[in-house]
Amino acid sequence: MAADDDGQREWMREQLAVAADHFSVKPHGELVYGWRDRTIGSRVSSRGGERWLRVSWADPQWAQGEYWTGNADSTSITGVPKPVVLDRHEWGAENYRNRAEIMTLVIDQPCSATAELRDDIDLPDQWWSDLRNALDTLAHQRTDRGKRDQRQVSTRLLAFFGSGIDPTVTAWVTAHGDLNWSNLTRPGLVLLDWESWGRKMVGYDAATLYVLALRAPDTAKKVHDTFADTLDSPDGLRAQLFVIARYLKRVELGDFSDYADHLHRRARTLLDRL
C-alpha cells in the first residue's frame, strides 16, 4: 500500500482491476472513492448486465466482524430500498486485506457528495414518505448484529455533556447506522453502504440525518417534520446528542472542522430541553 494520497489512489485502482479480473467484468465510468480512500467503486459491465463493483481494504486485524461483512449481511433485509450483494471475493497480503463485492447497480444519484448537507435540497413529499417507511420497516428487522451498548451511550454523553442528563436508552431498534446524506439517493430513494447496520438506540438514523442537515435549515426542518415523534422524544433528544458527540470526535480527527459550531449550537439547545 502507498503512503501518499496519489499513490494510495493508484494502488486502489490496481486492486479494482484485480477484482474486475476475478469477476470477469469491465469497469467504466467515473471512479468513486470512499472515506480516506478506504474504498473504491465503479460501474461495471458483466454478462448479467450492468453492476457495481466495490473494493475495500483494511489492516488484517480489522478485516473481520460485522463492519467487514455488513453489505453482504444486509441481503437478509427485506422491504427496504437498497443494493443487493451478488458475489464477493477476498484476497490480500501480510499487511492488508481486500474485499470486493459485486452489487446490483443503483442509477439514482447521492443526495450529497459529502456526509453533511452544505445547501438545502428539494425532495418531493413522496421521497420523505418513502424514507419514513423504509426506516420504520428496517426498525423491525430481526438481527443479531450490533449490541445494545448502554455503557457506551452513558460514557459518551457524560464525557461530552456532563452528568446533568439521564443517558438511559429505553428502546433499541435495527438501524442503518451510518445514514448520512451521501448514503441516500434521489430522485429515487435507495439506502447505500450497509457496513454499520444493526441494533442501535431508537432515533439514531433520524438524528444522524437531522444533525448533518444543520447547515441546510429548510431540509433540517423537513427531517424534523418527518420524524418529529422520534426526534422530540427523550430517546430522540439523547440520540441527537449521541450523534453530535460522534461528529465532534471526528472534528478532533480533522474532519468536519467547519461544522463544529453548528454541532455545539444544537447541543446547547438540546441540553436546555433535557
C-alpha positions as CSV (number, residue, x, y, z in Angstrom):
1,M,0.0,0.0,0.0
2,A,1.1,3.5,-0.8
3,A,1.5,6.1,1.9
4,D,0.8,9.3,-0.1
5,D,-2.7,10.2,-1.4
6,D,-1.8,9.9,-5.1
7,G,-0.1,6.6,-4.5
8,Q,-3.0,5.3,-2.4
9,R,-5.5,6.0,-5.2
10,E,-3.2,4.4,-7.8
11,W,-3.0,1.3,-5.5
12,M,-6.7,1.3,-5.1
13,R,-7.2,1.4,-8.9
14,E,-4.9,-1.6,-9.1
15,Q,-7.0,-3.5,-6.6
16,L,-10.2,-2.7,-8.5
17,A,-8.6,-4.1,-11.6
18,V,-7.7,-7.3,-9.7
19,A,-11.3,-7.6,-8.6
20,A,-12.7,-6.9,-12.1
21,D,-10.5,-9.6,-13.5
22,H,-11.7,-12.1,-10.8
23,F,-15.4,-11.4,-11.6
24,S,-14.8,-11.1,-15.4
25,V,-16.3,-7.7,-15.5
26,K,-15.2,-4.4,-17.2
27,P,-15.1,-1.2,-15.2
28,H,-16.2,2.0,-16.9
29,G,-17.3,5.5,-15.9
30,E,-16.3,7.6,-13.0
31,L,-14.5,6.0,-10.1
32,V,-15.9,6.7,-6.6
33,Y,-13.6,6.8,-3.6
34,G,-14.8,6.4,0.0
35,W,-13.7,8.0,3.2
36,R,-10.0,8.4,3.3
37,D,-9.7,6.3,0.2
38,R,-10.6,3.1,2.1
39,T,-12.9,2.0,-0.7
40,I,-13.2,2.4,-4.4
41,G,-16.2,1.7,-6.6
42,S,-17.1,1.6,-10.3
43,R,-19.9,0.8,-12.6
44,V,-19.0,-2.4,-14.5
45,S,-20.3,-4.4,-17.4
46,S,-20.9,-8.1,-16.9
47,R,-22.5,-11.0,-18.7
48,G,-25.6,-10.4,-16.5
49,G,-25.8,-6.7,-17.2
50,E,-24.7,-3.5,-15.6
51,R,-23.4,-3.9,-12.0
52,W,-21.5,-2.0,-9.3
53,L,-18.1,-3.2,-8.1
54,R,-16.8,-2.1,-4.8
55,V,-13.4,-2.8,-3.2
56,S,-12.5,-2.0,0.4
57,W,-9.3,-2.6,2.3
58,A,-8.3,-2.9,5.9
59,D,-5.4,-3.9,8.1
60,P,-5.7,-7.7,8.6
61,Q,-6.7,-7.3,12.3
62,W,-9.7,-5.2,11.3
63,A,-10.7,-7.3,8.2
64,Q,-13.3,-9.3,10.1
65,G,-16.5,-8.9,12.1
66,E,-19.7,-7.1,11.4
67,Y,-18.4,-4.0,9.7
68,W,-16.3,-6.0,7.3
69,T,-19.3,-8.2,6.2
70,G,-22.1,-5.6,6.6
71,N,-23.0,-5.1,3.0
72,A,-23.3,-8.9,2.4
73,D,-25.1,-9.4,5.7
74,S,-27.7,-6.8,4.6
75,T,-29.1,-9.2,2.0
76,S,-31.3,-10.6,4.8
77,I,-33.2,-7.2,5.0
78,T,-36.5,-7.1,3.2
79,G,-38.8,-4.2,2.3
80,V,-36.1,-1.5,2.2
81,P,-34.7,0.0,-1.0
82,K,-31.0,-0.9,-1.1
83,P,-28.4,-2.6,-3.3
84,V,-28.0,-6.4,-3.1
85,V,-24.6,-8.0,-2.9
86,L,-24.5,-10.7,-5.6
87,D,-21.0,-12.1,-5.1
88,R,-17.9,-11.3,-3.1
89,H,-14.2,-12.1,-3.1
90,E,-11.3,-11.6,-0.6
91,W,-7.5,-11.5,-1.0
92,G,-4.5,-9.8,0.5
93,A,-1.0,-10.0,1.8
94,E,0.7,-9.7,5.2
95,N,-0.1,-6.0,5.7
96,Y,-3.5,-5.7,4.1
97,R,-6.8,-7.4,3.3
98,N,-9.1,-6.6,0.4
99,R,-12.8,-7.4,0.0
100,A,-14.6,-7.0,-3.3
101,E,-18.3,-7.1,-3.7
102,I,-20.4,-7.1,-6.9
103,M,-23.8,-5.4,-6.3
104,T,-26.9,-4.5,-8.1
105,L,-26.5,-1.2,-9.8
106,V,-28.2,1.9,-8.4
107,I,-28.7,4.6,-11.1
108,D,-30.1,7.3,-8.8
109,Q,-27.5,9.8,-7.5
110,P,-26.4,10.5,-3.9
111,C,-28.2,13.4,-2.3
112,S,-24.8,14.9,-1.4
113,A,-21.1,14.4,-2.3
114,T,-20.4,14.7,1.4
115,A,-21.9,13.2,4.6
116,E,-23.3,16.6,5.6
117,L,-25.5,18.8,3.5
118,R,-24.0,22.1,2.5
119,D,-27.2,23.5,0.9
120,D,-30.9,22.8,1.0
121,I,-32.1,20.2,-1.4
122,D,-35.6,19.9,-2.9
123,L,-37.1,16.5,-2.4
124,P,-40.7,15.6,-3.1
125,D,-43.1,14.6,-0.4
126,Q,-43.2,11.0,-1.7
127,W,-39.4,10.8,-1.1
128,W,-39.9,11.7,2.5
129,S,-42.7,9.3,2.9
130,D,-40.6,6.5,1.4
131,L,-37.8,7.3,3.8
132,R,-40.0,7.2,6.8
133,N,-41.5,3.9,5.6
134,A,-38.0,2.5,4.9
135,L,-36.7,3.3,8.4
136,D,-39.9,2.0,10.1
137,T,-39.6,-1.3,8.1
138,L,-35.9,-1.5,8.9
139,A,-36.5,-1.0,12.7
140,H,-38.5,-4.2,12.9
141,Q,-35.9,-6.4,11.0
142,R,-34.6,-9.2,13.2
143,T,-30.8,-9.4,13.5
144,D,-28.1,-10.3,15.9
145,R,-25.8,-7.6,14.5
146,G,-24.9,-4.7,16.8
147,K,-25.2,-4.6,20.5
148,R,-27.3,-2.7,23.0
149,D,-24.4,-0.8,24.5
150,Q,-25.8,1.3,27.2
151,R,-22.4,1.8,28.7
152,Q,-21.0,3.4,25.5
153,V,-24.0,5.7,25.4
154,S,-23.7,6.7,29.0
155,T,-19.9,7.2,28.8
156,R,-20.0,9.3,25.7
157,L,-22.8,11.6,26.9
158,L,-21.1,12.0,30.2
159,A,-17.8,12.8,28.6
160,F,-19.2,15.5,26.2
161,F,-22.2,16.9,28.1
162,G,-21.8,16.1,31.8
163,S,-23.9,14.4,34.3
164,G,-27.0,16.6,34.2
165,I,-28.9,14.4,31.7
166,D,-30.3,10.9,32.0
167,P,-28.5,8.7,29.5
168,T,-30.8,5.7,29.8
169,V,-31.9,4.4,26.4
170,T,-35.4,2.9,26.6
171,A,-35.6,1.1,23.2
172,W,-33.2,-0.4,20.7
173,V,-34.1,-1.0,17.1
174,T,-32.5,-2.2,13.9
175,A,-31.0,0.8,12.1
176,H,-28.7,1.6,9.1
177,G,-26.1,3.1,11.5
178,D,-24.4,5.5,9.0
179,L,-27.4,7.2,7.4
180,N,-25.7,10.4,6.2
181,W,-26.6,12.4,3.1
182,S,-24.1,10.7,0.8
183,N,-25.8,7.3,1.6
184,L,-29.2,8.4,0.4
185,T,-30.1,8.8,-3.3
186,R,-32.5,10.9,-5.3
187,P,-34.8,11.2,-7.2
188,G,-35.5,7.6,-6.3
189,L,-34.7,6.6,-2.7
190,V,-32.1,4.0,-2.1
191,L,-30.1,3.5,1.1
192,L,-26.4,2.8,0.4
193,D,-23.4,1.4,2.3
194,W,-24.6,-1.0,4.9
195,E,-21.4,-1.8,6.8
196,S,-22.7,-0.3,10.1
197,W,-26.2,-1.7,10.3
198,G,-27.6,-3.5,13.3
199,R,-29.2,-2.7,16.7
200,K,-28.9,1.0,17.6
201,M,-30.6,3.3,20.1
202,V,-34.0,4.3,18.8
203,G,-33.9,7.5,16.8
204,Y,-30.2,7.1,15.7
205,D,-30.8,7.2,12.0
206,A,-33.2,10.2,12.1
207,A,-30.9,12.0,14.5
208,T,-27.9,11.5,12.1
209,L,-29.8,12.9,9.2
210,Y,-31.0,15.9,11.2
211,V,-27.7,16.7,12.7
212,L,-26.0,16.5,9.3
213,A,-28.6,18.9,7.8
214,L,-28.0,21.8,10.3
215,R,-26.4,23.9,7.6
216,A,-29.4,23.4,5.4
217,P,-32.3,24.7,7.6
218,D,-35.2,24.0,5.2
219,T,-34.1,20.4,4.8
220,A,-33.4,20.1,8.5
221,K,-36.9,21.2,9.2
222,K,-38.2,18.6,6.8
223,V,-36.3,15.9,8.6
224,H,-37.7,17.1,11.9
225,D,-41.3,17.2,10.5
226,T,-40.9,13.6,9.1
227,F,-39.5,12.2,12.3
228,A,-40.9,14.6,14.9
229,D,-42.4,11.8,17.0
230,T,-39.0,10.3,17.4
231,L,-36.7,13.3,17.5
232,D,-38.8,15.2,20.1
233,S,-39.0,12.2,22.4
234,P,-36.5,11.8,25.3
235,D,-34.8,9.0,23.3
236,G,-34.7,11.2,20.2
237,L,-33.1,14.0,22.1
238,R,-30.5,11.6,23.6
239,A,-29.9,10.2,20.1
240,Q,-29.2,13.7,18.7
241,L,-26.6,14.4,21.5
242,F,-25.0,11.0,20.9
243,V,-24.7,11.7,17.2
244,I,-23.3,15.2,17.9
245,A,-20.7,13.7,20.2
246,R,-19.8,11.2,17.4
247,Y,-19.1,14.0,14.9
248,L,-17.3,16.2,17.5
249,K,-14.9,13.3,17.8
250,R,-14.5,13.5,14.0
251,V,-13.7,17.2,14.3
252,E,-10.9,16.2,16.7
253,L,-9.5,13.9,13.9
254,G,-9.6,16.7,11.4
255,D,-13.0,16.1,9.7
256,F,-16.0,18.5,9.8
257,S,-13.9,21.3,11.2
258,D,-16.3,24.0,9.7
259,Y,-19.2,22.1,11.1
260,A,-18.2,22.2,14.8
261,D,-20.1,25.5,15.7
262,H,-23.3,24.0,14.2
263,L,-22.9,20.9,16.4
264,H,-22.2,22.9,19.6
265,R,-25.2,25.2,19.0
266,R,-27.6,22.3,18.5
267,A,-26.2,20.6,21.6
268,R,-26.9,23.6,23.8
269,T,-30.4,23.7,22.5
270,L,-30.9,20.0,23.3
271,L,-29.4,20.3,26.8
272,D,-31.9,23.0,27.7
273,R,-34.6,20.5,26.9
274,L,-33.3,17.6,28.9
